């Protein structure tokens, strides 16, 4: 049995080898030729798992040590008997850390002394958005949540007598546009369906903002139309960009916070992602390879302070590095020194 593994996935070397031959490759080297004799792949978002890569191979399992699957052609995999597993929520505390470090940096640069009176809108209330909402409430923000798919799901699970209160939890996007000082996006990227998120933050969305002064995207680059962000009059903080790694120099110059898609790159988040892949391999093949225990909770710190979060991660050092050398975006991402998550 042969398994191809992205060489930038940490804490995995030497663990699978008793069960399989393992080939560790740079993302750019995970090619059709490289995987044709592989039984399984363990990858990150930089590997596009589709017909171009997989046709003619014997791959029957793909594990992505990341929260998303938009780099994987799920329909193709389903039709070819390929099982896909990912690592939902593995990096949620790290992304929440990035969000509040970005907000803190913005507040300092714009001489905003307190969170009092600031309204934070969160679009997408899954693993990451839920932590952001909980921390924001503790930090004194007024919080508005928008997540139509989750709202619909929760409504169907409630009785008729209790369904009304969901309307008090979730707000329509138009209300976030009217009331929020900051809006942060935490959705998957979808082009189809009832609520597509591709260019959800487009020119029309930005034109409809009444008081918003900061847009944050640490989810997926195409959620925000980068050309529209460039024309927008207020501030942006970006970890995810369109056309990565060939990002817009003008938008990079505009961004008050700018990082190379590393918001979720914490030490503990990477450990969780690897552990979830090992668990998935055990389940698929019936193995009992050891799975490490991660001490830090996947739900993030129970109690937070803004000063404490800001002290846990120097987001402006990462911003300075990207602004100084945007052409090394991919190298900065691949060789990022995984930071510790915030723990009070």
Secondary structure as UniProt FT lines:
FT   STRAND          2..6
FT   TURN            7..8
FT   TURN            13..15
FT   TURN            17..19
FT   STRAND          21..25
FT   HELIX           27..29
FT   HELIX           32..35
FT   TURN            36..37
FT   STRAND          40..43
FT   TURN            45..46
FT   HELIX           51..54
FT   TURN            55..56
FT   STRAND          61..64
FT   TURN            70..71
FT   HELIX           74..79
FT   TURN            80..81
FT   STRAND          83..85
FT   TURN            88..91
FT   HELIX           92..109
FT   TURN            110..111
FT   TURN            116..117
FT   STRAND          119..123
FT   HELIX           127..138
FT   TURN            139..140
FT   STRAND          142..146
FT   HELIX           148..156
FT   TURN            160..162
FT   HELIX           163..165
FT   HELIX           166..169
FT   HELIX           173..179
FT   STRAND          182..185
FT   TURN            194..195
FT   TURN            198..199
FT   HELIX           203..207
FT   STRAND          214..217
FT   HELIX           221..223
FT   HELIX           226..231
FT   STRAND          235..238
FT   TURN            242..245
FT   HELIX           249..254
FT   STRAND          257..258
FT   TURN            263..264
FT   HELIX           267..285
FT   TURN            298..299
FT   HELIX           306..312
FT   HELIX           315..324
FT   HELIX           326..328
FT   HELIX           329..334
//
